[in-house]
Amino acid sequence: MKVIYFFIIALALSFIVSSILNNVFSLPFGWQIDATQSMEPLIYPGDIVLVLPLIGSPHLHEIVEYYQPYLHIYVVHEIVGYKNGGYITKGINNPTPDPWIVNRSWIVGFVPQVFGYPIQIPYLGYAIKYIIQASGINEKILIPTLIFAFIVAEIMDSRREVTVLKNKKRMRQTSKSVFIVFFVISTMLTAIILAHQFGRIDSQWRSVIGGVPVVDGQTSNYLYFGALPEDTSNIFSLQLGAKIPTLVVFTGPKDIVFNQDPILVYGNVTENITVYSGGVGSHSGLVNEIWIPYVLPPQIALFVAKINPVLLLFLASLEIAGGVTLLSYFITWLIERREPS
């Protein structure tokens, strides 16, 4: 029974690590849902396969995951040959190889195999998709939510065991250990959930000769500003909305200035953006957009985001998880005081 229990714990931790890699660091490793029939009969649609980082060069007949930069998709296929310094890949169930040469730089990971069979969980992807469609929960937070529920149940069970201990000192020590673990896991899961609100936007515009600067233009979350007169300042507005008090922090190139950065969003608000068009030609700039609950002073949030946006997510996660842990500890303390000794 203990073997099964530890196996479930290890599997849950692997999903936590996978979610952190996917959603916090945007790394395509861990458990991935296969969506096509190209790898049947080894991998079926709806199976969840394990993808690990690839160190060195892949070998023939290895199943790899690569990023197709022109289609902006990840593909899990088998290497079937070499050509022009690259690799020929093919889905086992496809009649022909992929219509491009896969560069080594495209390959991000591989699917480990045991006796010729990839490490996978059959049909779990179907269950996840069904729950997503039925409940409306976002795919990125579904697995962390389920794992969180499982861990909370385990903590509550351990708390019940602790309360029956006669040794009060041992009970207090165990209680503190439980809540430390609860705090660490809560921090990781909160970071996973907040990572869904972190985006990188490739803003674009073209500077042209002549024309009138934009004074009150509208833009969307894609931050495409269109054609602008060269070497001018242009003002756009961006509509933002949130149902709870939320800080939205923008960090980007010096040519794009957000007038209220960070901006407190509660309901519908407008953010004004000044774009310096620069010389004639196409321009682009990477903008980080971070939405976090209003748990940090705005200027501290902006300062941390400029150092590293991921650091801001982690700091907000620490504060939220710390608050939840303290509240849980206080409630448990009140319950224990009411119980007869």
PENOR-V304396 format. One line per field, one symbol per residue. ss: DSSP state (H for helix, E for strand, L for the rest). Layout:
ss = ???
//
This chain:
ss = LHHHHHHHHHHHHHHHHHHHHHHHLLLLLEEEELLLLLLLLLLLLLLEEEEEELLLLLLLLLEEEEEELLLLEEEEEEEEEEELLEEEEELLLLLLLLLLLELHHHEEEELLEELLEELEELLHHHHHHHHHHHHLLLHHHHHHHHHHHHHHHHHHHHHHHHHLLLLHHHHHHHHHHHHHHHHHHHHHHHHHHHHLLEEEEEEEEEEELLLLLLLLEELLLLLEEEEEELLLEEEEEEEEEEEEEEEEEEELLLLEEELLLLEEEEEEEEEEEEEELLLLEEEEEEEEEEEEELLLLHHHHHHHHHHLHHHHHHHHHHHHHHHHHHHHHHHHHHHHHHLLL
//
